[in-house]
Amino acid sequence: MSYVRTGLGASGSQLVSGAGASLLSAAPLTGPAAPFVAVAGSIAEFLGAMGIGSGCGQTCVVSSNYANQAELLLKQNLGTYQALSAPRCIQAQSAAEQNFTTVWGDLEQQCSNPNLGDAGYRCIADRARGGKFDWFVRYYDPIAQDTAVTDCAAASASGAVAAASAASGLPAWALLAVAAGLLILAVR
């Protein structure tokens, strides 16, 4: 795991980059959302490299260069999501949607700098819903409108009950009744 100094001298962009490195390190431990936690780590490292959080303002990044680099992250996010076999976990879908939202929100922040003038306006408008390069149609809708999703946490619980039933020789309803009884006793 990457260590980032948080005392005097550590810039906001170093902290953002450090958060990205931490996300990348933790990704394998996050279950169905692991690929998207890794993408989120890449996004955070990118934002740190672009000077986000450093206090240097939006003029640190030229709008078109920023948009091109941000789009690469959105392509990676969509590709990672689509590479999952269907049905995909709803948790993975939510994580991929959040990654899009993070990149989109930062694009809006970067390109809304008044000093960028019309170029900043076009940076957002061209990529907004209905725009010339509509990122929502390209990178968000294929994730958000995916109907081949399931709640993997519920599926895991169901699978665990089936495995316990097979191992014990007891019917699943009996195991669930015992678990419910234990839960009631624990709550009291």
PETA-V52436 format. One record per backbone hydrogen bond with DSSP energy under -1.0 kcal/mol. CO is the residue of the C=O (numbers start at 1). NH is the residue of the N-H. Records with the same first field share a line. If there is no record, write none. Layout:
CO->NH, NH
This chain:
7->10
11->15
12->16
13->17
14->18
15->19
16->20
17->21
18->22
19->23
20->24
21->25
22->26
23->27
26->29
27->30
30->33
31->34
33->37
34->38
35->39
36->40
37->41
38->42
39->43
40->44
41->45
42->46
43->47
44->48
45->49
46->50
47->52
48->51
51->54
57->60
58->61
62->66
63->67
64->68
65->69
66->70
67->71
68->72
69->73
70->74
71->75
72->76
73->77
74->78
75->79
76->80
77->81
78->82
79->83
81->84
88->150
89->93
90->94
91->95
92->96
93->97
94->98
95->99
96->100
97->101
98->102
99->103
100->104
101->105
102->106
103->107
104->108
105->109
106->110
107->111
108->112
113->116
114->117
116->119
117->121
118->122
119->123
120->124
121->125
122->126
124->128
126->133
127->135
128->131
134->138
135->139
136->140, 141
140->143, 144
141->145
143->146
147->149
148->88
150->90, 152
151->155
152->156
153->157
154->158
155->159
156->160
157->161
158->162
159->163
160->164
161->165
162->166
163->167
164->168
165->169
171->175
172->176
173->177
174->178
175->179
176->180
177->181
178->182
179->183
180->184
181->185
182->186
183->187
184->188
